[in-house]
Amino acid sequence: MSRVTFVSRMTVKAGHEAEFVRLCSELATVVHAKEAKDQTLYYEFYKLREPRRYAVIESFASEAAEHAHMNSPWLAQFGPGIVACLDGEYVREYLDPFAV
């Protein structure tokens, strides 16, 4: 299977930014510690320049690696709190490398 990469953009509820950043930072720490580096290729949260806007860029070696991440106990632990901080739905955009 080929690599799976995407960016998810989201808006956080006013007053929930600190909690959102805390939860995302803790999740990223666990992901970097527990997920295999050859399977989870990139995982990082960003603050966008618009107020209360954030993004995460994720890249996995395969669809199976993405599914393993999405079904991980740490995502189950942190995901609900992160989602509770969101103002509306997040938007996921898949990124495909150029075919060379």
Buried (B, 14 or more C-beta within 10 A) or exposed (E): EEBBBBBBBBBBBEEBBEBBBBBBEBBBEBBEEEBEEEBBBEBEBEEEEEEBBBBBBBBBBEEEBBEBBEEBEBBEEBBEBBEEBBEEEBEEEEEEEEEE
